[in-house]
Amino acid sequence: MNPRRKSRLYLVLFVLAGIAIAAGLMLYALRQNIDLFYTPSEVIYGKNNDDSLKPEPGQRIRVGGMVVAGTVERDPQSLKVKFQLNDIGPAINVEYEGILPDLFREGQGIVAQGTLKDATTLVASEVLAKHDENYVPPELGEQMKKVHNPMGVSEKDLSSESERDKMMLEQKSQAEEKQ
């Protein structure tokens, strides 16, 4: 190998080694900022109900859910707060010391970031209150309530056949009778 090719090879190897070292240092630095997001059900049962995908105690995670009504306990001597967080399944306990966001209240959606103390307790270092991104002016909201049903699921909605299904079946049977 002639000296010119050898010097080019060393230069390319040096640049590749520098890129690899820089990428490794960046990933090492970002490792502390990577927190996986879980729901309370996923914390308890694991993602997709797989125990091998459960977060380990001591792991930094983010948990998002609704504050369970009646579970907020404030320490009168300090800023410590304990509450439960759930989604559609079981609840987990959250312990936090600090000033809570203004939008924090029972029944409100939040995201808590912290360290998992045990299988069902998160020691939060940060609590973020989620707000409704579907803003509707009050006047329009009142008019919509008159026309539409309020948000929520009623027993009628949970029945096996909806009104629309019944209408479609009636139309289909009428069409068959005509033939």
KACORVEN-V463019 format. One record per pair of residues at least 12 apart in sequence whose C-alpha atoms are under 10 Angstrom apart, sorted by the first residue. I is the first residue (numbers start at 0). J is the second residue. Records with the same first field share a line. If there is no record, write none. Layout:
# KACORVEN-V463019
I->J, J
This chain:
# KACORVEN-V463019
31->59
32->59
33->59, 60, 61
34->58, 59, 60, 61, 62, 112, 113, 114
35->54, 58, 59, 60, 61, 62, 112
36->59, 60, 61, 62, 63, 110, 111, 112
37->53, 54, 60, 61, 62, 63, 64, 110
38->61, 62, 63, 64, 65, 84, 85, 86, 87, 88, 89, 90, 91, 110
39->61, 62, 63, 64, 65, 83, 84, 85, 86, 87, 88, 89, 90, 91, 92, 119
40->62, 64, 84, 85, 86, 87, 88, 89, 90, 91, 119
41->53, 54, 62, 86, 88, 89
42->54, 55, 60, 61, 62, 89, 90, 91, 115, 118, 119, 120, 121
43->88, 89, 90, 91, 118, 119, 120
44->88, 89, 118
53->118
54->115, 117, 118
55->114, 115, 116, 117, 118
56->114, 115, 116, 117, 118, 119, 120, 121
57->113, 114, 115, 116, 117, 118, 121, 122
58->113, 114, 115, 116, 117, 121
59->112, 113, 114, 115, 116, 121, 122, 123, 124
60->111, 112, 113, 114, 115, 121, 123
61->110, 111, 112, 113, 114, 115, 121, 123, 125, 126
62->84, 85, 91, 93, 109, 110, 111, 112, 113, 115, 121, 123, 126
63->84, 85, 86, 108, 109, 110, 111, 112, 126, 127, 128, 129
64->83, 84, 85, 86, 87, 90, 91, 106, 107, 108, 109, 110, 111, 129
65->83, 84, 85, 86, 87, 90, 104, 105, 106, 107, 108, 109, 110, 128, 129
66->82, 83, 84, 85, 86, 90, 91, 92, 93, 103, 104, 105, 106, 107, 108, 109, 110
67->82, 83, 84, 85, 86, 90, 91, 92, 104, 105, 106, 107, 108
68->82, 83, 84, 104, 105, 106, 107
69->82, 83, 105, 106
70->82, 83, 84, 92, 105
71->83, 84, 93, 104, 105
72->94
73->95, 96
74->96
77->96, 97
78->95, 96, 97, 98, 99
79->94, 95, 96, 97, 98, 99
80->93, 94, 95, 96, 97, 98, 99
81->93, 94, 95, 96, 121, 122, 123
82->94, 95, 105
83->105, 119, 120, 121
84->105, 106, 107, 108, 109, 110, 111, 120, 121
85->106, 108
86->108
89->119
90->119, 120
91->118, 119, 120, 121
92->116, 117, 118, 119, 120, 121, 122
93->111, 112, 113, 115, 116, 119, 120, 121, 122, 123, 126
94->111, 113, 116, 120, 121, 122, 123, 124
95->111, 112, 113, 121, 122, 123, 124, 125, 126
96->122, 123, 124, 125, 126
97->123, 124, 125, 126
98->125, 126
99->125, 126, 127, 128
100->125, 126, 127, 128, 129
101->127, 128
102->127, 128, 129, 130
103->126, 127, 128, 129, 130
104->128
107->128, 129, 130, 131
108->127, 128, 129, 130, 131
109->126, 127, 128, 129, 130
110->123, 125, 126, 127, 128, 129
111->123, 124, 125, 126, 127, 128
112->124, 125, 126, 127
113->125, 126
